[in-house]
Amino acid sequence: QVQLVESGGGLVQPGGSLRLSCAASGFTLDYYAIGWFRQAPGKEREGVSCISSSDGSTYYADSVKGRFTVSRDNAKNTVYLQMNSLKPEDTAVYYCATDCGGGGYWGQGTQVTVSS
């Protein structure tokens, strides 16, 4: 029974912040690289961020670099995505997965809406 559950989404104004969580059950999260993805209506899925399972190195898409930060809390079996300086174009359903290339297990997603 392997599950990933995203949470923390919501409605924020431009310039605001949200912290998304990706909580794992049925496996030990720190053995996996964890990717964050998003998909907006009418658009293709976009890779947002990745954190490795080995040295903790991170990747960010150019569109979010400098605004988003991914981190791990292995004691809580959880990966976080801190999103600051949010823009309307960040509006999407955000997903986490156990593969930074888009494979592996996926969560159900959490909606992020950035609007005034």
N, C-alpha and C positions, 0 to 999 in steps of 0.2 A: 504494500500500500504506500505508494509514493505520491506525495502531494506538495505543491507549491501554492501558497495563498498570498496574493497581493492585497495590500490595504493602504489607507492613508490618502486616497484621492479625495477630490472635492472641488468646490467652486472657489476660486480666488480671483482677486483683481490683478490687473497687470502690475508687475513689480513685486508681487507677493511671493510667498514661499510655501512649499509643501514638502513633507518628508514621507516618501513611500517606503513600505516594508515588504519584503519577500520572505515569508516564513516557511521553512521546510519541515516536513514530517515524513517518516518512513525511511529516511536516509540521513547521512551526515553531510551537511551542506559544505563544509570546508574541504571536502574531497573533490569538489566540482568548481569549475569556472562558472560564474553566474552572469548572464547577460540581461540587460534591460532593453526592451523594444517598445515602440509605440506605433499605433495605427490610427490615423484620423479618417473621418468619413471621406470617401472618394479618393483616398491616397493609399499607396502601397506601404507595407510595413517597413519601418525604419529602425535600424540599430541605433541605440542611444548611448549605451555605456556597457562596459564589461569589467569584471574584476577577476583576476586569475585565482586558481586554487593553490598555487605554489608560493610565489613571492609576493602576492598581493598587488601586483602591478595593475594599472587601470588604463582603460581606453575611454575616450569620449568622442562622439561625433562633433564635427566642427560647429554645428548649429547650437550645441549646448555647452561647449567648452568654456570654462571660466564661470559658469553659472550652476552646473550640476556637479555633485560629488557622490561617488559610490563608495561604500564601506561595508565591512563585515563585523558582526559580533558573533563569533563562533560559539560562545557560551549560550547564546540564545538561538543558535541555529538560524540566523536571520541575516539578510543582506538589506541594506538601506540605500535609497537614492534621495539625497537631499537636493531639492530643486529651489533655487533662488532666482530673483529677478525674472520671474515668469512673464512670458509674452503670450499674446493670443494665439500665435502659431504653435505654441506648445500644447494646445488643446488636443487631446487624443485619449484613447484607452492605452494604458501602460501595462506591459506584461514583463514578467521575469521568466527565465528559462535556464536549464542546466547545460547550456551550450551557447557560447557567444556567437556562433555562426547561425543560430536559429533552429537547431535540432534539439534533441533531448526532451525533457519534460517541461511543460508550460503550466503556468497558473491561469486563473480565469480572467485576470485583468482587473484594473481599477481605473475609473474614469477621472480624468483631470480636465477641468474646464477653466480657462483663463479668460475672463470677460469683465468689463466694467458695467 
